[in-house]
């Protein structure tokens, strides 16, 4: 296997140990060999992209290229077919006479180069590029899907008459309309464009005179197109058919799922929610990309002290750790990261989720089905008869679930769960309002972490931003520190679609249940009193976490104010 050859070279040169190689190869096997060895080593924080490419460059005596700096001639990309490029994960960069220059991420894969030499008739000259660079170039130059602009320009709506909005809709004619080439092409283009732009959600929204599509990218919604109003029912029904939902039912909400196979053996799941509104059905599709799931706690944005507290508490043999925040704040990723850290052969881990967003080898995951009585509380009761060590509950929504979870935490189990609250201190009052006794909350809960996601400043176009010292002080920076802050902001470039931001980072308020806080809970203190005490004993608020990221140049002043509230 090529990955074994690359692994042996890395071990021989002391870049990784044989034990680390073994673990990486085991993870590759668990992924069904869909993940490349280099990707796994980088994901496990054993190597960086730069370290790997520079090492391979020295080892094989070939130059490193940054493909983002090149504009490859379309005539060159046509030399190697798309399916071969996807299979071997390489990109032709240039042609000089009878020589074809090809960028690869794994120069040890000589079979691929021989195959291309035989197929094209060119002499092959290698250069090394990072795997991310190569994937981005494949998406850019070999994407066979039509763009949204192309689909819109090709659409001849004058000749199309899609079914109307009357209640007595003919399901047969609607099904036929969903198979029309323009409708199929448009829906496919919307899904593929969202994947390409790394959107987290797609919103397809009908209004009285407008039908629009928006993407949520890095937490912000952007309008991307307005399909003709005539296509409203056909597009909605096409998505419902793909999600295996009932297209005849237009009065009740429905939930479904779409699974799409992409190039390179990669899958993409879409969680689909259909909601009846005044002028038709609004559809929200949430993109779930397991390949990009970051489960390394050290890379989520926790400050060192906060991460240390979090790691210490999840490794305790019993108790409860709660993650709080609004929808889309990264709670699930934090819980999955904790489970990935705890997932060992010696631990029996069970999860109750609604829905199961990503599947993990070695963890027993249970999908909730409210309609047949399988809810969080029912699943929890069953878990306690399954000899569990660690239990994860997707969300504590009611007294019954909270009560069983608290009892499990007090009887020798580690319980992880989420709640919807504004910050960590508010979580305590939320549990008390559910009906849980104060002494049970104080005894069972080990730690509460609240979080929000903010946009990262684009690394390619970041530049200093002049923020008045008084504005920083008003935001919560101490008067002594404020003059030392060098704030950054993205200017806007092609890499970040001229937004100035690329990716997201977490702001965290990690509150261990210290004795001072337990005392306040037992004395019936309110949220404001608990917050003041937590700040007094040195626990950072989310605003303070955001200001730390601002000082480090990770995010902008604008984002800190957008995502967090003042501590006054």
RAZI-V685849 format. One record per residue. N is the residue number from 1. BURIAL is # if it has 16 or more other C-alpha atoms within 10 Angstrom, else .. D_LAST is the distance of its C-alpha to the last C-alpha in Angstrom with 1 decimal. Layout:
BEGIN
n={N & N}
burial={BURIAL & BURIAL}
d_last={D_LAST & D_LAST}
END
This chain:
BEGIN
n={1 & 2 & 3 & 4 & 5 & 6 & 7 & 8 & 9 & 10 & 11 & 12 & 13 & 14 & 15 & 16 & 17 & 18 & 19 & 20 & 21 & 22 & 23 & 24 & 25 & 26 & 27 & 28 & 29 & 30 & 31 & 32 & 33 & 34 & 35 & 36 & 37 & 38 & 39 & 40 & 41 & 42 & 43 & 44 & 45 & 46 & 47 & 48 & 49 & 50 & 51 & 52 & 53 & 54 & 55 & 56 & 57 & 58 & 59 & 60 & 61 & 62 & 63 & 64 & 65 & 66 & 67 & 68 & 69 & 70 & 71 & 72 & 73 & 74 & 75 & 76 & 77 & 78 & 79 & 80 & 81 & 82 & 83 & 84 & 85 & 86 & 87 & 88 & 89 & 90 & 91 & 92 & 93 & 94 & 95 & 96 & 97 & 98 & 99 & 100 & 101 & 102 & 103 & 104 & 105 & 106 & 107 & 108 & 109 & 110 & 111 & 112 & 113 & 114 & 115 & 116 & 117 & 118 & 119 & 120 & 121 & 122 & 123 & 124 & 125 & 126 & 127 & 128 & 129 & 130 & 131 & 132 & 133 & 134 & 135 & 136 & 137 & 138 & 139 & 140 & 141 & 142 & 143 & 144 & 145 & 146 & 147 & 148 & 149 & 150 & 151 & 152 & 153 & 154 & 155 & 156 & 157 & 158 & 159 & 160 & 161 & 162 & 163 & 164 & 165 & 166 & 167 & 168 & 169 & 170 & 171 & 172 & 173 & 174 & 175 & 176 & 177 & 178 & 179 & 180 & 181 & 182 & 183 & 184 & 185 & 186 & 187 & 188 & 189 & 190 & 191 & 192 & 193 & 194 & 195 & 196 & 197 & 198 & 199 & 200 & 201 & 202 & 203 & 204 & 205 & 206 & 207 & 208 & 209 & 210 & 211 & 212 & 213 & 214 & 215 & 216 & 217 & 218 & 219 & 220 & 221 & 222 & 223 & 224 & 225 & 226 & 227 & 228 & 229 & 230 & 231 & 232 & 233 & 234 & 235 & 236 & 237 & 238 & 239 & 240 & 241 & 242 & 243 & 244 & 245 & 246 & 247 & 248 & 249 & 250 & 251 & 252 & 253 & 254 & 255 & 256 & 257 & 258 & 259 & 260 & 261 & 262 & 263 & 264 & 265 & 266 & 267 & 268 & 269 & 270 & 271 & 272 & 273 & 274 & 275 & 276 & 277 & 278 & 279 & 280 & 281 & 282 & 283 & 284 & 285 & 286 & 287 & 288 & 289 & 290 & 291 & 292 & 293 & 294 & 295 & 296 & 297 & 298 & 299 & 300 & 301 & 302 & 303 & 304 & 305 & 306 & 307 & 308 & 309 & 310 & 311 & 312 & 313 & 314 & 315 & 316 & 317 & 318 & 319 & 320 & 321 & 322 & 323 & 324 & 325 & 326 & 327 & 328 & 329 & 330 & 331 & 332 & 333 & 334 & 335 & 336 & 337 & 338 & 339 & 340 & 341 & 342 & 343 & 344 & 345 & 346 & 347 & 348 & 349 & 350 & 351 & 352 & 353 & 354 & 355 & 356 & 357 & 358 & 359 & 360 & 361 & 362 & 363 & 364 & 365 & 366 & 367 & 368 & 369 & 370 & 371 & 372 & 373 & 374 & 375 & 376 & 377 & 378 & 379 & 380 & 381 & 382 & 383 & 384 & 385 & 386 & 387 & 388 & 389 & 390 & 391 & 392 & 393 & 394 & 395 & 396 & 397 & 398 & 399 & 400 & 401 & 402 & 403 & 404 & 405 & 406 & 407 & 408 & 409 & 410 & 411 & 412 & 413 & 414 & 415 & 416 & 417 & 418 & 419 & 420 & 421 & 422 & 423 & 424 & 425 & 426 & 427 & 428 & 429 & 430 & 431 & 432 & 433 & 434 & 435 & 436 & 437 & 438 & 439 & 440 & 441 & 442 & 443 & 444 & 445 & 446 & 447 & 448 & 449 & 450 & 451 & 452 & 453 & 454 & 455 & 456 & 457 & 458 & 459 & 460 & 461 & 462 & 463 & 464 & 465 & 466 & 467 & 468 & 469 & 470 & 471 & 472 & 473 & 474 & 475 & 476 & 477 & 478 & 479 & 480 & 481 & 482 & 483 & 484 & 485 & 486 & 487 & 488 & 489 & 490 & 491 & 492 & 493 & 494 & 495 & 496 & 497 & 498 & 499 & 500 & 501 & 502 & 503 & 504 & 505 & 506 & 507 & 508 & 509 & 510 & 511 & 512 & 513 & 514 & 515 & 516 & 517 & 518 & 519 & 520 & 521 & 522 & 523 & 524 & 525 & 526 & 527 & 528 & 529 & 530 & 531 & 532 & 533 & 534 & 535 & 536 & 537 & 538 & 539 & 540 & 541 & 542 & 543 & 544 & 545 & 546 & 547 & 548 & 549 & 550 & 551 & 552 & 553 & 554 & 555 & 556 & 557 & 558 & 559 & 560 & 561 & 562 & 563 & 564 & 565 & 566 & 567 & 568}
burial={. & # & # & . & . & # & # & # & # & # & # & . & . & . & . & # & . & . & . & . & # & . & . & # & # & . & # & # & . & . & . & . & . & . & # & # & # & # & # & # & # & . & # & . & . & # & # & . & # & . & . & # & # & # & # & # & # & . & . & . & . & . & . & # & # & . & # & . & . & . & . & # & . & . & . & . & # & . & # & # & . & # & . & # & # & # & . & # & # & # & # & # & # & # & # & . & . & . & . & # & # & # & # & # & # & # & # & # & # & . & . & # & # & . & . & # & # & . & . & . & . & # & # & # & # & # & # & # & # & # & # & . & # & # & # & . & # & # & . & . & # & # & . & . & . & # & # & # & . & . & # & # & . & . & # & . & . & . & . & . & . & # & # & . & . & . & . & . & . & . & . & . & . & # & # & . & # & # & . & . & . & # & # & # & # & # & # & # & # & # & # & # & # & # & # & . & . & # & # & # & # & # & # & # & # & # & . & . & . & . & # & # & # & # & # & # & # & # & # & . & # & . & . & # & # & . & # & . & # & # & # & # & # & # & # & # & # & # & # & # & # & . & # & . & # & . & # & # & . & # & . & . & . & # & # & # & # & # & . & . & . & . & . & # & . & . & . & . & # & # & # & # & # & # & # & # & . & . & . & # & # & # & # & # & # & # & # & # & # & . & . & . & . & . & # & # & # & . & . & # & # & # & # & . & . & # & # & . & . & # & . & . & # & # & . & . & . & # & # & # & # & # & # & # & # & # & . & . & # & # & # & # & # & # & # & # & # & # & # & # & . & # & # & . & . & . & . & # & # & # & # & # & # & # & . & . & # & . & . & . & . & . & # & . & # & # & # & # & . & . & . & . & . & . & # & # & # & # & # & # & . & . & # & . & . & . & . & # & # & # & # & # & # & # & # & # & . & . & # & . & # & # & # & # & # & # & # & # & # & # & . & . & # & # & # & # & # & # & # & # & # & . & # & # & # & # & # & # & # & . & # & # & . & . & . & # & . & # & . & # & # & # & . & # & # & # & # & # & # & # & # & # & # & # & # & # & # & # & # & # & # & # & # & . & . & . & . & . & # & . & . & # & . & . & # & # & # & . & . & . & . & # & . & . & # & . & # & # & # & # & # & # & . & . & . & # & . & . & . & # & # & # & # & # & # & # & # & # & # & # & # & # & # & . & . & . & # & # & . & # & # & . & . & . & . & . & # & . & . & # & # & . & # & # & . & . & . & . & # & # & # & # & # & # & # & # & # & # & # & # & # & . & # & # & # & # & # & . & # & # & . & . & # & # & . & . & . & .}
d_last={59.8 & 58.1 & 54.8 & 56.9 & 58.5 & 55.2 & 53.8 & 56.9 & 56.6 & 52.9 & 54.0 & 57.0 & 54.8 & 52.3 & 49.4 & 48.9 & 50.6 & 53.1 & 50.8 & 48.0 & 50.6 & 51.7 & 48.3 & 47.7 & 51.2 & 50.4 & 47.2 & 49.3 & 51.9 & 49.2 & 48.2 & 51.8 & 52.2 & 50.0 & 47.6 & 49.2 & 49.2 & 47.4 & 44.5 & 44.2 & 44.3 & 41.5 & 39.5 & 40.1 & 38.8 & 42.2 & 42.9 & 41.1 & 42.7 & 43.5 & 45.1 & 47.2 & 48.5 & 49.3 & 51.1 & 53.2 & 54.0 & 55.4 & 57.1 & 59.0 & 59.3 & 57.8 & 55.1 & 51.5 & 50.5 & 47.2 & 48.2 & 45.3 & 47.0 & 50.3 & 51.5 & 54.2 & 57.3 & 57.8 & 61.4 & 60.3 & 58.0 & 60.9 & 63.1 & 61.3 & 60.8 & 57.2 & 58.1 & 59.3 & 56.2 & 54.0 & 56.3 & 56.3 & 52.9 & 54.3 & 54.5 & 57.4 & 56.2 & 59.4 & 63.1 & 65.6 & 69.2 & 69.9 & 66.7 & 63.5 & 60.3 & 58.1 & 54.5 & 54.0 & 51.3 & 54.0 & 57.1 & 58.7 & 59.4 & 62.8 & 64.1 & 61.7 & 62.9 & 66.6 & 66.0 & 64.6 & 67.4 & 70.0 & 68.3 & 67.8 & 70.8 & 68.6 & 68.2 & 64.7 & 62.6 & 59.3 & 55.9 & 52.8 & 49.5 & 46.4 & 46.5 & 43.4 & 45.1 & 48.2 & 46.5 & 44.7 & 48.1 & 49.9 & 47.3 & 47.8 & 51.6 & 52.9 & 50.7 & 53.5 & 51.3 & 51.2 & 48.2 & 46.6 & 48.0 & 51.5 & 51.3 & 50.3 & 53.1 & 55.6 & 54.8 & 57.4 & 55.8 & 58.6 & 61.0 & 58.6 & 58.3 & 55.8 & 55.7 & 54.1 & 51.4 & 53.8 & 53.3 & 56.9 & 56.1 & 58.9 & 57.4 & 60.4 & 59.9 & 56.2 & 57.0 & 59.5 & 57.0 & 54.6 & 57.3 & 57.9 & 57.5 & 55.0 & 52.6 & 53.0 & 52.5 & 49.4 & 47.6 & 48.6 & 47.4 & 43.9 & 43.5 & 44.9 & 42.9 & 39.6 & 40.7 & 41.6 & 38.2 & 36.3 & 34.7 & 32.9 & 33.7 & 36.3 & 35.9 & 39.2 & 38.6 & 41.2 & 40.6 & 43.3 & 44.5 & 42.7 & 42.6 & 40.1 & 39.0 & 35.6 & 34.5 & 31.1 & 31.0 & 28.2 & 26.0 & 26.9 & 29.7 & 32.6 & 35.7 & 38.8 & 41.7 & 43.0 & 46.1 & 48.7 & 48.0 & 51.5 & 50.4 & 47.5 & 49.4 & 51.3 & 48.3 & 46.4 & 49.5 & 50.2 & 46.8 & 47.4 & 50.8 & 49.4 & 46.9 & 49.8 & 48.3 & 50.4 & 50.9 & 52.5 & 49.4 & 47.2 & 45.5 & 43.6 & 40.9 & 42.3 & 41.2 & 43.2 & 43.4 & 45.3 & 46.4 & 47.7 & 49.6 & 48.9 & 51.0 & 51.3 & 51.1 & 47.4 & 46.1 & 43.3 & 42.1 & 40.6 & 38.9 & 39.9 & 38.4 & 40.3 & 38.7 & 40.9 & 39.5 & 41.0 & 43.0 & 43.7 & 42.2 & 39.0 & 39.2 & 36.4 & 37.7 & 35.5 & 37.0 & 37.4 & 38.8 & 39.6 & 40.9 & 37.5 & 35.6 & 33.7 & 33.8 & 33.3 & 30.1 & 30.0 & 29.9 & 27.1 & 24.3 & 23.2 & 22.2 & 25.0 & 23.2 & 21.8 & 25.3 & 27.0 & 25.1 & 25.8 & 29.5 & 30.0 & 28.9 & 30.9 & 33.9 & 34.0 & 36.9 & 35.0 & 31.7 & 29.2 & 26.9 & 24.7 & 23.4 & 20.9 & 19.9 & 21.3 & 24.9 & 25.7 & 23.0 & 25.6 & 25.6 & 29.4 & 29.8 & 27.7 & 29.9 & 33.1 & 32.2 & 31.8 & 35.1 & 36.8 & 35.9 & 37.3 & 40.3 & 43.3 & 46.8 & 46.1 & 43.3 & 43.8 & 40.9 & 40.6 & 38.1 & 37.8 & 36.4 & 36.4 & 37.5 & 38.6 & 37.3 & 39.0 & 41.8 & 41.9 & 45.2 & 45.2 & 42.5 & 43.7 & 41.7 & 42.2 & 41.6 & 40.5 & 42.9 & 41.6 & 44.9 & 47.0 & 44.6 & 43.3 & 39.6 & 37.0 & 38.0 & 41.8 & 41.3 & 39.4 & 42.3 & 44.7 & 42.8 & 43.1 & 46.9 & 46.9 & 46.2 & 42.8 & 40.9 & 37.8 & 36.7 & 34.3 & 33.3 & 32.2 & 29.7 & 29.2 & 29.5 & 31.0 & 31.7 & 35.1 & 33.9 & 31.0 & 33.5 & 36.0 & 33.5 & 32.2 & 35.8 & 36.8 & 34.0 & 35.3 & 38.9 & 39.0 & 37.5 & 34.6 & 32.8 & 30.5 & 28.9 & 26.2 & 23.9 & 22.0 & 18.4 & 15.0 & 14.1 & 15.9 & 14.6 & 15.4 & 18.9 & 19.9 & 19.5 & 21.3 & 24.2 & 24.3 & 24.5 & 27.3 & 29.2 & 28.9 & 29.2 & 26.4 & 28.9 & 29.9 & 26.4 & 25.9 & 29.4 & 29.7 & 26.4 & 26.5 & 23.4 & 21.0 & 20.0 & 17.8 & 18.6 & 18.8 & 21.4 & 21.1 & 24.1 & 25.7 & 26.9 & 30.7 & 32.5 & 35.5 & 33.9 & 30.7 & 30.4 & 27.9 & 25.5 & 24.6 & 20.8 & 20.0 & 18.4 & 15.9 & 14.8 & 14.3 & 12.3 & 10.0 & 9.8 & 8.8 & 12.4 & 13.4 & 15.7 & 18.6 & 18.5 & 17.6 & 21.3 & 22.7 & 21.2 & 24.0 & 22.6 & 25.2 & 26.1 & 29.2 & 31.9 & 33.5 & 36.8 & 39.3 & 37.8 & 34.4 & 36.2 & 34.7 & 31.1 & 29.9 & 28.7 & 30.7 & 29.6 & 26.2 & 24.1 & 21.7 & 18.1 & 17.9 & 15.8 & 18.7 & 18.3 & 21.7 & 22.3 & 22.5 & 24.1 & 20.9 & 19.4 & 22.9 & 23.1 & 20.0 & 21.5 & 24.8 & 23.3 & 21.8 & 18.0 & 15.7 & 13.4 & 10.1 & 12.3 & 13.7 & 10.6 & 9.7 & 13.4 & 13.7 & 11.4 & 13.4 & 16.6 & 15.9 & 15.2 & 13.6 & 11.2 & 12.6 & 10.6 & 12.0 & 15.3 & 15.5 & 15.0 & 17.8 & 20.0 & 19.4 & 20.6 & 23.5 & 24.5 & 24.4 & 22.2 & 21.1 & 18.1 & 18.8 & 18.7 & 15.4 & 13.8 & 16.3 & 15.7 & 12.1 & 8.8 & 5.5 & 3.8 & 0.0}
END
